Amino acid sequence: MEIASKADALYHTAHELIVMRFRMLPNLVPGSDMAGEIISIGNEVKGWKIGDRVSPNFWLDHIHGASSREIQATALGAAVHGVLTQYKIVPAHVSFSLSFSILFVLPTLSQVAC
C-alpha cells in the first residue's frame, strides 16, 4: 500500500552530514526530508488522490510511540535509500498531507524543536 510522489522540495539537515561521513550503506541515496506531489497510488490505498501534497515520515515504519531497532532500520537516508531523487515511493500509512508551504518548512521546524 504505497504512494509515489514527485519531489518538489528537499531539505538537508545535519543528519545527512553524519550519514555521509559514516557511510552506513554503500551507494546510499541521502536525504530524509521532502515535500512532493502524489503522481501514483497503489490499488489498495485509501484516502489519497493524485495531486495531493505529501511528505513521508522519517521512519518508514513508525508513526508514534516508542522506537525500536526494527523501526530505526527504516530511517530514510540512513538505513534505507533517502529522498534525494526526482520520484520516491513510500508507504501510504506514514505519509502526511499538508499545504505545500507547511511541508517545505516542516523539516526546518523539526530541527529547531530538537
C-alpha positions in Angstrom: 0.0 0.0 0.0 2.3 2.7 -1.3 2.2 6.1 -3.0 4.6 7.6 -5.5 5.4 11.2 -5.3 7.4 13.7 -7.4 9.8 15.7 -5.2 9.1 19.4 -5.2 11.2 20.4 -2.2 14.1 18.7 -0.4 15.7 19.8 2.8 19.2 18.8 4.1 20.0 18.7 7.8 22.9 17.7 9.9 21.5 14.1 9.7 22.7 13.9 6.1 26.2 15.0 7.0 26.5 12.4 9.7 25.2 9.6 7.5 27.5 10.5 4.6 30.5 10.7 7.0 29.9 7.2 8.4 28.6 5.6 5.2 26.1 3.3 6.8 25.2 1.8 3.4 27.3 1.7 0.2 26.0 4.0 -2.5 23.3 5.3 -0.2 20.9 7.8 -1.6 20.9 10.6 1.1 18.0 12.8 2.2 15.4 12.3 4.9 13.0 15.3 4.3 11.0 16.1 1.2 7.7 17.6 0.1 6.1 16.4 -3.0 3.0 15.7 -5.1 1.4 12.3 -5.4 1.7 11.0 -9.0 0.6 7.4 -8.5 -1.4 5.5 -5.9 -1.3 1.7 -5.1 -4.5 -0.2 -5.8 -5.4 -0.7 -2.1 -4.5 2.8 -0.9 -7.5 4.8 0.5 -7.7 8.4 1.5 -5.2 9.8 -1.1 -5.6 11.2 -4.6 -3.3 12.1 -7.4 -2.1 15.7 -6.9 -2.2 15.6 -3.0 0.8 17.3 -1.4 2.6 14.8 0.8 5.6 14.3 3.0 6.9 10.9 4.2 7.7 10.3 7.8 11.5 10.0 8.6 10.9 6.3 9.7 9.0 4.3 7.1 7.5 2.0 9.7 6.7 4.3 12.6 4.0 6.9 13.3 4.1 7.3 17.1 5.2 5.7 20.4 8.5 4.1 21.4 11.1 3.3 18.8 12.9 0.0 18.3 15.8 -1.3 16.3 13.3 -2.6 13.7 11.8 0.9 13.3 15.2 2.5 13.2 16.1 0.2 10.3 13.6 2.1 8.2 15.1 5.6 8.5 15.1 7.4 5.2 18.6 8.4 4.0 20.3 6.3 6.7 19.1 2.7 6.9 17.2 2.8 3.5 17.7 4.9 0.4 16.6 8.5 1.0 14.6 11.1 -0.9 17.3 12.9 -2.9 15.6 11.6 -6.0 13.1 13.0 -8.5 10.5 10.4 -7.6 10.0 8.5 -4.3 7.8 5.5 -3.4 6.8 5.3 0.3 4.2 3.5 2.4 0.9 5.5 2.4 0.4 5.0 6.1 3.5 7.0 7.1 2.8 10.0 4.7 1.3 13.3 5.8 -0.8 15.6 3.8 -0.4 19.3 4.4 -0.2 22.5 2.3 2.9 22.9 0.3 4.2 25.9 2.2 3.9 23.9 5.5 5.6 20.9 4.0 8.5 23.0 2.9 9.1 24.5 6.4 8.3 21.4 8.5 11.9 20.0 8.3 13.2 23.3 9.5 10.8 23.4 12.4 11.8 19.9 13.5 15.4 20.9 13.7 14.6 23.9 15.8 12.5 21.8 18.2 15.2 19.2 18.6 
